[in-house]
């Protein structure tokens, strides 16, 4: 973490400069058995490609509003940082009818059609797979993103004091996102107090909670700040990593405790 970081994209750049090979996001989907692990470098590459797609093919500009109709997923995390890189407002679960563009998962395509601007669809299939046939009226993210550039440079500087994120109806500037993320990272373990982020009664939780770089397992929705922070932003701000779990309720008895141990999780949020 760099004290001069003022946007979420800045946090990612600092993480990339300090330790590109460390794990950042490990994603599980317990409905499909999928597990994906992304290092800082791999995650940043996806962000750069997606930001190039946003700024280039989709002609998004700073201040444009992108409604994200997506679950807590590693590709959603990529879109959140890509929006920050361009200066586009990431409106999580907002109204597509008032958006400049919409990014939708397979379960929200009909709602997404209310957007009169650009529409992008994510199949959310294992290994970032594409739709068997792209939904009518949408670009298939898995088709469009691979050919994008691996380096990104915004056409205009991103203002940290402009709105960067809307979640649960609350607008946050880039600098406010960073400040909140830093505070949360401290509570999760970066503040130096042993057990700071432990969830009471959770087997194995808190093992690493006295140190910067805590590994957080989150089964929370991205529809609240708590879920976004536990599932992405606090890890970026605190030099940690996240085990992001979708359909966590599908785990068999004892499965959560095993995952906590296997993934060396320090804090559990669900």
C-alpha positions in Angstrom: 0.0 0.0 0.0 1.3 3.5 -0.9 0.2 6.5 1.1 -0.3 8.4 -2.1 -2.9 6.0 -3.5 -6.1 7.9 -4.0 -8.2 5.6 -6.2 -8.9 1.9 -6.3 -6.8 1.6 -9.5 -3.9 3.2 -7.6 -4.1 0.5 -5.0 -3.8 -2.2 -7.7 -0.9 -0.4 -9.2 0.9 -0.3 -5.9 0.2 -4.0 -5.3 1.6 -4.8 -8.7 4.7 -2.8 -8.0 5.4 -4.4 -4.6 4.6 -8.1 -5.1 3.1 -9.1 -8.4 3.3 -12.8 -7.8 1.3 -13.0 -4.6 -2.3 -14.4 -4.7 -4.9 -11.7 -4.7 -8.3 -13.3 -5.6 -9.1 -17.0 -5.2 -12.6 -17.8 -6.4 -14.8 -20.7 -5.7 -18.2 -21.5 -7.1 -19.6 -24.3 -5.0 -22.4 -24.9 -7.5 -20.0 -25.9 -10.3 -16.9 -26.9 -8.4 -14.9 -24.1 -10.1 -11.7 -22.8 -8.4 -9.7 -20.0 -9.9 -6.6 -18.3 -8.4 -5.4 -15.0 -9.7 -2.1 -13.4 -8.7 -1.8 -9.7 -8.5 -0.1 -9.7 -12.0 -2.8 -11.9 -13.6 -5.6 -9.9 -12.0 -4.0 -6.7 -13.2 -3.7 -8.0 -16.7 -7.4 -8.8 -16.8 -8.1 -5.3 -15.5 -5.9 -3.7 -18.2 -7.6 -5.6 -20.9 -11.1 -4.8 -19.6 -10.2 -1.1 -19.2 -9.0 -1.0 -22.8 -12.3 -2.6 -23.8 -14.2 0.1 -21.8 -12.2 3.0 -23.1 -11.8 1.8 -26.7 -14.5 -0.4 -28.1 -17.2 0.8 -25.7 -16.1 4.5 -25.9 -16.6 5.0 -22.1 -15.4 8.3 -20.7 -14.7 9.5 -17.1 -18.0 10.2 -15.4 -20.0 7.7 -17.4 -22.1 5.3 -15.3 -21.7 1.5 -15.7 -24.4 -0.5 -14.0 -22.9 -3.9 -12.9 -25.6 -6.6 -12.6 -23.2 -9.2 -11.4 -22.8 -11.5 -8.4 -19.7 -11.6 -6.2 -17.3 -13.2 -8.8 -13.7 -12.7 -9.8 -14.8 -11.1 -13.1 -16.9 -8.6 -11.2 -13.8 -7.7 -9.2 -12.0 -7.1 -12.5 -14.8 -4.8 -13.8 -14.8 -2.8 -10.6 -11.1 -2.0 -11.0 -11.4 -1.5 -14.8 -14.0 1.1 -14.2 -11.8 2.9 -11.7 -8.9 2.8 -14.2 -11.0 4.6 -16.8 -12.8 6.9 -14.4 -16.2 5.3 -15.0 -18.6 5.1 -12.1 -19.3 1.5 -11.1 -22.9 1.4 -10.0 -23.4 -2.0 -8.4 -26.9 -3.3 -8.9 -28.2 0.1 -10.1 -30.9 0.9 -12.6 -29.9 0.0 -16.2 -32.4 2.5 -17.6 -30.3 5.4 -16.3 -26.9 3.9 -17.2 -24.5 4.8 -20.0 -23.6 1.1 -20.2 -24.6 -2.1 -18.5 -22.6 -5.2 -17.6 -24.8 -8.2 -16.9 -24.5 -11.8 -15.8 -26.6 -14.5 -17.4 -29.4 -14.2 -14.8 -30.1 -10.5 -15.3 -30.1 -10.1 -19.1 -33.7 -9.1 -19.3 -33.3 -6.3 -16.8 -30.2 -5.2 -18.5 -32.1 -4.6 -21.8 -33.5 -1.4 -20.2 -30.1 0.2 -20.9 -30.1 2.2 -24.2 -26.3 2.3 -24.3 -23.7 -0.4 -24.6 -24.5 -3.8 -23.2 -21.9 -6.4 -22.2 -22.8 -9.9 -21.1 -20.7 -12.2 -18.9 -21.5 -16.0 -19.1 -19.7 -16.5 -15.7 -18.7 -20.0 -16.9 -15.6 -21.8 -15.5 -12.3 -20.6 -16.9 -14.0 -17.4 -18.2 -15.8 -19.3 -20.9 -18.1 -17.6 -23.5 -21.8 -18.1 -24.1 -22.6 -20.9 -26.6 -24.3 -18.1 -28.5 -24.0 -14.4 -27.5 -27.3 -13.0 -26.2 -29.0 -10.7 -28.7 -28.1 -7.1 -28.2 -25.1 -7.8 -26.0 -21.3 -8.1 -26.6 -19.9 -11.3 -25.1 -17.2 -10.3 -22.7 -15.3 -13.6 -23.2 -15.1 -13.0 -26.9 -14.2 -9.3 -26.8 -11.6 -9.1 -24.0 -8.8 -11.5 -25.0 -7.7 -9.4 -27.9 -7.4 -6.2 -25.9 -4.0 -4.7 -24.9 -2.1 -5.9 -21.9 -1.2 -2.4 -20.8 -3.6 0.4 -20.1 -3.3 4.2 -20.1 -6.3 6.4 -19.6 -7.0 9.1 -22.1 -7.6 11.6 -19.2 -6.4 11.5 -15.6 -8.9 10.0 -13.2 -10.0 12.5 -10.5 -10.0 10.9 -7.1 -12.6 13.3 -5.8 -15.2 12.3 -8.4 -17.7 9.6 -7.8 -16.2 6.2 -8.5 -18.6 3.7 -6.9 -22.3 3.5 -6.1 -23.3 0.6 -3.8 -26.6 0.2 -2.0 -27.6 3.7 -3.1 -24.5 5.4 -1.6 -22.1 7.3 -3.8 -18.4 7.2 -2.9 -15.5 9.0 -4.5 -12.3 7.2 -5.4 -10.6 8.7 -2.4 -13.5 7.7 -0.1 -13.3 4.1 -1.4 -9.6 4.0 -0.6 -10.1 5.6 2.9 -12.8 3.1 3.8 -10.8 0.2 2.4 -7.8 1.2 4.5 -9.9 1.4 7.7 -11.4 -2.0 7.0 -8.0 -3.5 6.3 -6.8 -2.3 9.7 -9.8 -3.9 11.4 -9.2 -7.1 9.5 -5.7 -7.5 10.8 -3.5 -4.7 9.4 -3.8 -2.6 12.5 -1.5 -4.9 14.6 -4.0 -6.1 17.1 -4.1 -9.9 17.4 -7.4 -11.3 16.4 -8.7 -8.0 15.1 -10.7 -9.5 12.3 -11.8 -12.8 13.8 -15.4 -13.8 13.4 -16.6 -15.3 16.7 -17.0 -19.0 16.7 -15.5 -19.6 13.2 -13.2 -22.6 13.2 -9.7 -21.6 12.2 -10.5 -17.9 11.7 -8.1 -15.4 13.0 -5.0 -17.5 12.5 -3.2 -14.7 10.7 -5.3 -11.8 11.9 -2.5 -10.0 13.7 -0.5 -9.3 10.5 -0.7 -7.1 7.5 -1.7 -9.3 4.6 -4.5 -11.2 6.1 -6.3 -13.7 3.9 -10.1 -13.2 4.0 -12.7 -15.7 3.0 -15.9 -13.9 2.0 -19.3 -15.4 1.1 -20.9 -12.0 1.1 -22.8 -10.4 -1.8 -21.2 -7.5 -3.6 -24.4 -5.6 -3.2 -23.2 -3.9 0.0 -20.0 -2.0 1.0 -19.3 -4.8 3.5 -19.3 -7.4 0.8 -17.2 -5.3 -1.6 -14.6 -4.5 1.1 -14.3 -8.0 2.5 -14.3 -9.5 -1.1 -11.9 -7.1 -2.7 -11.1 -3.6 -1.5 -9.7 -4.3 2.0 -7.3 -6.9 0.5 -6.0 -4.4 -2.0 -5.6 -1.7 0.7 -4.0 -4.0 3.3 -1.6 -6.1 1.1 -3.8 -9.1 1.7 -5.8 -11.6 -0.4 -9.4 -12.8 -0.7 -11.0 -16.2 -1.0 -14.2 -15.2 -2.8 -17.0 -17.9 -2.5 -20.1 -18.1 -4.5 -22.9 -20.5 -3.5 -21.1 -21.2 -0.2 -24.3 -22.8 1.2 -23.7 -25.7 -1.2 -20.7 -26.8 0.9 -21.1 -30.1 2.8 -20.9 -30.2 6.5 -17.4 -29.5 7.6 -16.5 -28.1 4.2 -16.0 -24.5 5.3 -13.6 -25.5 8.1 -11.6 -27.5 5.6 -11.4 -24.6 3.1 -10.4 -22.3 5.9 -7.5 -24.6 6.7 -6.6 -25.5 3.1 -6.5 -21.8 2.0 -4.8 -20.5 5.1 -7.6 -18.1 5.8 -7.3 -15.7 8.6 -10.7 -14.1 8.7 -14.2 -15.3 7.6 -17.0 -13.1 6.5 -20.4 -14.6 5.5 
